[in-house]
Amino acid sequence: MTASRRSTSVSVQHGATLWTQEAVMALRFIGIDPETGDGNCPAVWVDETTEGGPELILQGWLADEGTQAECAKDSPKPDTEAVIRVPARMVPLIRKACDAAERSQLR
């Protein structure tokens, strides 16, 4: 798998000032739901460029309100986060992403 470079604008509010800066990410695509039919489905990437170490990037289905409420009992969700669902058939891909993140941290 190869990393793709993505450039994105990041806006940060500090007091009354809104700062915008260009951020460059190098995402390594690991895989997509193996049972997808149209390409719009859960997927997983690894970002090896984050300051605190590698991070997994997960795309999934937005969880319904009942699931979100149940999750909030254990871990309240701030507005900057989302509760998503990915099918268990993606476990091998997520495991592969975890292994890639761990390996890149050891470099």
C-alpha positions in Angstrom: 0.0 0.0 0.0 1.3 3.4 -0.8 0.7 6.7 1.1 -1.2 9.4 -0.6 -0.5 13.0 0.2 -3.5 15.2 1.0 -3.3 18.9 1.6 -6.1 20.3 3.7 -6.9 23.6 5.4 -7.0 23.5 9.2 -8.8 26.3 11.1 -8.1 26.9 14.8 -10.0 29.4 17.0 -7.9 31.1 19.6 -9.9 33.8 21.5 -11.4 36.1 18.9 -8.9 35.2 16.2 -9.4 32.4 13.7 -6.2 31.0 12.3 -6.1 29.0 9.1 -3.1 27.0 8.0 -2.4 24.4 5.4 -1.7 20.9 6.7 -0.2 18.1 4.7 -1.2 14.5 5.6 0.3 11.4 4.2 -2.4 8.7 4.5 -1.6 5.1 3.9 -4.7 3.4 2.5 -5.0 0.0 4.1 -8.3 -1.3 2.7 -12.0 -1.0 2.1 -14.9 -3.2 3.3 -14.4 -6.3 1.2 -18.2 -6.6 0.6 -18.7 -3.2 -0.9 -20.6 -2.9 -4.1 -20.3 0.8 -5.0 -17.1 2.0 -3.3 -18.9 4.1 -0.7 -18.3 2.1 2.4 -16.2 1.7 5.5 -12.4 2.0 5.0 -9.2 2.3 7.0 -6.0 4.3 6.6 -2.9 5.0 8.7 -1.5 8.6 9.2 2.1 8.2 10.0 2.8 11.9 10.2 1.0 12.9 13.3 3.1 14.5 16.0 2.0 12.1 18.8 2.7 9.0 16.7 0.7 7.1 14.0 -3.1 7.3 14.1 -5.7 5.1 12.5 -8.3 6.9 10.3 -11.6 5.0 10.1 -14.5 5.7 7.8 -17.7 4.0 8.8 -21.5 4.4 9.1 -22.6 7.0 11.6 -24.1 5.3 14.6 -27.8 5.8 15.3 -28.8 8.0 18.3 -29.5 5.0 20.5 -26.0 3.6 20.0 -24.5 7.1 20.5 -26.4 7.5 23.8 -25.3 4.1 25.0 -21.6 4.9 24.2 -21.9 8.3 25.9 -22.6 6.4 29.2 -19.0 5.2 29.2 -17.3 8.0 27.2 -19.1 11.3 26.6 -18.5 12.5 23.0 -17.4 16.0 22.3 -18.6 17.8 19.2 -15.2 17.1 17.5 -15.7 13.3 17.6 -18.1 10.8 16.1 -19.3 7.3 17.0 -19.2 5.1 13.9 -19.8 1.5 13.0 -17.6 -0.8 10.9 -18.5 -4.4 10.1 -16.6 -7.2 11.9 -15.5 -8.5 8.5 -13.1 -5.5 8.5 -11.2 -6.8 11.5 -8.3 -8.1 9.3 -8.0 -4.7 7.7 -8.0 -2.9 11.0 -5.5 -5.4 12.4 -3.3 -4.7 9.3 -3.6 -0.9 10.0 -2.7 -1.4 13.6 0.4 -3.4 12.6 1.4 -0.7 10.0 1.0 2.0 12.7 3.0 0.1 15.2 5.8 -0.6 12.6 6.0 3.0 11.6 6.3 4.1 15.3 9.4 1.8 15.7 11.3 3.5 12.8 
